[in-house]
């Protein structure tokens, strides 16, 4: 009898070890979207040379998450062209897992051009119609869900790429299981406004700007936005106000956190850095207040430097910021 009793205990221990190993290899965050090669110059019509980089909102979020020490993967499609090779290499160099990036021999990688005007304004021209990423569809959900991410970042930008990406976003929200669905509306003037209302009840976290809240809820006041989001079934809401900072939901209503920006040279990428910082902090155990402060800190650094992610702190400094956020959370709880 003793011998028979020992077998279930050993079996239980083995299963527990297997679960621990499985959880240890589990992704923290998967971002789903499109990354493109960006070529920029002061004068697109007359420039002889362009500065080249890789840009993509969800990839930027994953970059911030990885910089803070969590495991992030980017799910997308690229062409088998040199631009696709560059996107894959750039994502890997950022410390982002590329195992969910598919190469499509029949479609190109998207590209876009940015012109920096003398007044500091920016004019952007996209060439993404028929891109590999625009062909993403429901079958792409299987490999993503098989990695069992703790959180999946989906966006209105991805849903606006075409019918296939819209179906993929809906499928991921529907089949998320225990994964946190993080919805970033990321509405763009050059793309149609996607149908996001049906996704709201599936969103465990909604991070949006005041311009986007006006489109989704007809409101920009933090208290009214939070109330409208809760009524729509959203779990947690953070509202971004650009230079005004951000608001999170406190026990007695919205709590304001001022912007950490000291200099603004390029505002592109700030929202992605904010979301990456907020999400990494929340997944690491920080509360909404500490997470919002970390997000604003990363956003403030990004806007001070040209480029979507070049202003992010190096890995050691970034992880120190996360440790500070967690220590701040611990001190507040004592």
C-alpha positions in Angstrom: 0.0 0.0 0.0 2.8 2.3 0.8 4.4 1.6 -2.5 1.2 2.3 -4.3 0.8 5.6 -2.4 4.2 6.8 -3.4 3.4 6.6 -7.1 0.6 9.2 -7.1 2.8 11.5 -5.0 5.7 11.2 -7.5 3.2 11.6 -10.4 1.8 14.8 -8.8 5.3 16.1 -8.2 6.2 15.4 -11.8 3.1 17.1 -13.1 3.9 20.1 -10.8 7.4 20.3 -12.2 6.1 20.1 -15.7 3.7 22.9 -15.1 6.4 25.0 -13.5 8.7 24.4 -16.5 5.8 25.2 -18.9 5.0 28.5 -17.1 8.7 29.4 -17.0 8.8 29.2 -20.8 5.4 31.0 -21.2 5.5 34.3 -23.1 4.5 37.4 -21.1 3.2 39.4 -24.0 2.4 38.9 -27.7 1.9 42.0 -29.9 -0.1 41.4 -33.1 0.3 43.8 -35.9 2.4 45.1 -38.8 6.0 46.4 -38.8 7.3 48.3 -41.8 10.5 49.8 -43.0 10.5 53.6 -42.6 12.5 55.9 -44.8 12.6 59.5 -43.8 14.2 62.8 -45.0 13.7 66.5 -44.7 12.5 66.7 -48.3 11.2 63.6 -49.9 11.0 65.1 -53.4 14.7 66.2 -53.4 16.5 64.0 -50.9 19.4 62.0 -52.2 19.6 59.9 -49.0 17.1 58.6 -46.5 17.4 57.5 -42.9 16.0 53.9 -42.6 14.5 52.2 -39.6 11.8 49.7 -38.7 8.5 51.0 -37.2 5.4 49.4 -36.0 3.2 50.2 -33.0 2.8 46.7 -31.6 6.5 45.9 -32.2 7.3 49.1 -30.3 5.2 47.9 -27.3 7.0 44.6 -27.4 10.3 46.4 -27.5 9.5 48.3 -24.3 8.3 45.1 -22.6 11.4 43.2 -23.6 13.6 46.1 -22.5 12.0 45.8 -19.0 13.0 42.2 -18.8 9.8 40.3 -19.7 9.4 37.9 -22.6 7.7 39.5 -25.6 6.9 38.1 -29.0 5.7 39.9 -32.1 3.2 38.1 -34.4 3.0 39.4 -37.9 3.8 38.6 -41.6 6.5 40.0 -43.7 7.6 39.4 -47.3 10.6 37.4 -48.4 12.1 40.6 -49.7 15.0 42.5 -48.1 12.7 44.7 -46.2 11.2 41.6 -44.5 14.7 40.5 -43.7 15.3 43.8 -42.1 12.2 43.7 -40.0 13.0 40.2 -38.7 16.5 41.2 -37.9 15.5 44.4 -36.2 12.9 42.7 -34.0 15.4 40.1 -32.9 18.0 42.8 -32.2 15.4 44.4 -29.9 15.2 41.2 -27.8 11.7 40.4 -29.2 10.9 36.8 -30.0 10.3 36.4 -33.8 8.9 32.8 -33.7 5.4 34.1 -34.6 6.5 36.1 -37.6 5.6 34.4 -40.9 7.3 35.1 -44.2 5.0 35.3 -47.2 6.6 34.8 -50.6 3.6 36.2 -52.5 3.3 39.6 -50.8 5.7 42.4 -50.0 6.7 44.0 -46.7 5.0 47.3 -46.2 7.1 50.5 -46.4 6.4 54.1 -45.6 8.1 57.5 -45.9 8.2 60.4 -43.5 9.0 63.9 -44.4 10.1 66.3 -41.6 8.8 69.8 -42.5 10.7 73.0 -41.6 8.0 73.9 -39.0 8.7 70.5 -37.2 5.5 68.9 -38.6 5.6 65.5 -40.2 4.0 64.3 -43.4 3.7 60.5 -43.8 3.1 58.5 -47.0 2.2 54.8 -46.6 2.7 52.0 -49.1 1.1 49.0 -47.3 -1.8 48.0 -49.6 -1.5 44.3 -50.4 1.3 43.9 -47.8 2.1 40.5 -46.2 0.7 41.7 -42.9 -2.6 42.7 -44.5 -3.1 39.0 -45.3 -3.1 37.9 -41.7 -6.3 36.0 -40.8 -7.9 33.6 -38.4 -5.5 30.7 -39.0 -2.7 32.9 -37.5 -4.5 32.8 -34.2 -3.6 29.1 -33.6 0.2 29.5 -33.3 -0.3 32.6 -31.1 -2.6 30.9 -28.7 -0.4 27.8 -28.6 2.3 29.9 -27.0 -0.1 30.7 -24.1 0.8 34.3 -23.6 -0.1 36.0 -20.4 -1.3 39.0 -22.4 -2.1 39.7 -26.0 -1.9 43.3 -27.4 -4.3 43.9 -30.3 -5.2 47.2 -31.8 -7.6 49.1 -34.0 -4.7 49.7 -36.3 -4.3 46.0 -37.0 -8.0 45.6 -37.4 -8.1 48.4 -39.9 -5.5 46.7 -42.2 -8.2 44.6 -43.9 -10.9 42.0 -43.4 -8.4 39.3 -42.5 -6.6 41.2 -39.8 -10.0 42.3 -38.4 -11.1 38.7 -38.2 -7.9 37.7 -36.6 -8.2 40.4 -33.9 -11.8 39.3 -33.2 -10.7 35.6 -33.0 -8.0 36.3 -30.6 -10.3 38.3 -28.3 -12.9 35.5 -28.5 -10.5 32.6 -27.9 -8.1 34.4 -25.4 -8.7 31.9 -22.6 -6.8 33.1 -19.5 -4.7 35.5 -21.5 -5.3 39.2 -20.8 -6.6 41.0 -23.9 -5.0 44.4 -24.1 -6.8 46.7 -26.6 -5.1 49.8 -28.0 -7.6 51.6 -30.3 -4.6 53.3 -32.2 -7.0 55.0 -34.7 -5.2 56.4 -37.7 -6.6 59.2 -40.0 -5.3 57.3 -43.1 -7.2 54.1 -42.3 -10.9 53.4 -41.8 -12.2 53.3 -38.2 -12.6 49.6 -37.3 -15.6 48.2 -35.4 -14.1 48.1 -31.9 -17.3 48.1 -29.9 -17.8 44.4 -30.1 -14.3 43.8 -28.8 -14.7 45.9 -25.6 -16.4 43.2 -23.5 -13.4 41.0 -24.2 -10.8 43.7 -23.2 -9.2 43.1 -19.9 -7.2 46.3 -20.4 -8.1 49.3 -22.6 -5.4 52.0 -23.0 -6.6 54.9 -25.2 -6.0 58.6 -25.8 -8.6 61.3 -25.3 -8.9 61.8 -29.1 -9.8 58.1 -29.4 -12.2 58.1 -26.4 -14.2 60.8 -28.2 -14.6 58.4 -31.2 -15.4 55.3 -29.1 -17.5 56.9 -26.3 -18.2 60.5 -27.3 -16.3 61.6 -24.1 -12.9 62.9 -23.2 -13.5 63.6 -19.5 -11.7 60.9 -17.5 -14.5 60.0 -15.2 -17.1 59.8 -18.0 -14.7 57.8 -20.2 -14.1 55.3 -17.4 -17.8 55.0 -16.7 -18.6 54.4 -20.4 -15.8 51.8 -20.7 -17.0 49.9 -17.6 -20.6 50.0 -19.0 -19.2 48.5 -22.2 -17.7 45.6 -20.3 -14.0 46.7 -20.2 -12.0 45.4 -17.2 -9.3 48.1 -16.7 -8.9 51.5 -18.4 -6.1 54.0 -18.7 -6.6 57.3 -20.4 -3.8 59.2 -22.1 -3.8 62.9 -22.4 -0.6 63.5 -24.4 1.2 66.5 -22.8 -1.3 66.5 -20.0 -0.2 63.1 -18.8 -2.5 60.1 -18.0 -5.3 59.0 -15.7 -5.9 55.6 -14.1 -8.8 54.4 -12.1 -8.3 55.0 -8.4 -10.6 53.9 -5.5 -12.5 57.1 -5.6 -12.3 58.0 -9.3 -9.7 58.9 -11.9 -6.2 59.7 -10.6 -4.0 62.0 -12.7 -0.3 61.4 -13.3 1.5 64.3 -15.0 3.7 63.9 -18.1 7.3 63.1 -17.5 8.4 64.7 -20.7 11.1 67.4 -20.3 11.7 67.9 -24.0 9.7 66.9 -27.1 11.6 66.3 -30.2 9.5 63.5 -31.7 6.2 62.4 -30.2 5.9 59.2 -32.3 6.2 56.1 -30.2 5.3 57.7 -26.9 2.0 55.9 -26.6 3.6 52.6 -27.4 6.3 53.1 -24.8 3.6 54.0 -22.3 1.6 50.9 -23.0 4.7 48.7 -22.8 5.8 50.1 -19.5 2.3 50.0 -18.0 1.7 46.4 -19.1 5.1 45.1 -18.0 4.6 46.7 -14.6 1.1 45.3 -14.1 2.2 41.8 -15.2 5.1 42.1 -12.7 2.8 42.8 -9.8 2.6 46.6 -9.7 -0.7 48.4 -9.2 -2.2 50.9 -11.7 -0.6 53.9 -10.1 3.0 52.6 -10.2 2.4 51.2 -13.7 1.1 54.5 -14.9 4.1 56.4 -13.5 6.5 53.9 -15.2 4.6 54.3 -18.5 4.8 58.0 -18.4 8.5 57.8 -17.6 9.2 55.7 -20.6 7.0 57.9 -22.8 8.8 61.0 -21.6 12.2 59.5 -22.6 11.0 58.4 -26.0 9.6 61.9 -27.0 13.0 63.5 -26.2 14.8 61.5 -28.9 14.0 61.1 -32.7 12.8 57.6 -33.5 10.0 55.3 -32.1 12.1 53.5 -29.5 15.6 55.0 -29.5 14.8 57.0 -26.3 14.1 53.8 -24.3 16.6 53.2 -21.5 19.1 50.4 -21.9 18.1 47.1 -20.4 19.9 47.6 -17.1 18.4 51.0 -16.6 14.9 49.9 -17.7 14.9 47.0 -15.3 16.0 49.3 -12.5 13.0 51.5 -13.3 10.7 48.4 -13.1 12.3 47.4 -9.8 11.7 50.9 -8.5 8.0 50.7 -9.5 7.6 47.4 -7.7 9.4 48.8 -4.6 7.1 51.8 -4.7 4.1 49.4 -4.9 5.4 47.4 -1.9 6.1 50.6 0.1 2.5 51.8 -0.6 1.1 48.5 0.6 2.8 48.6 4.0 
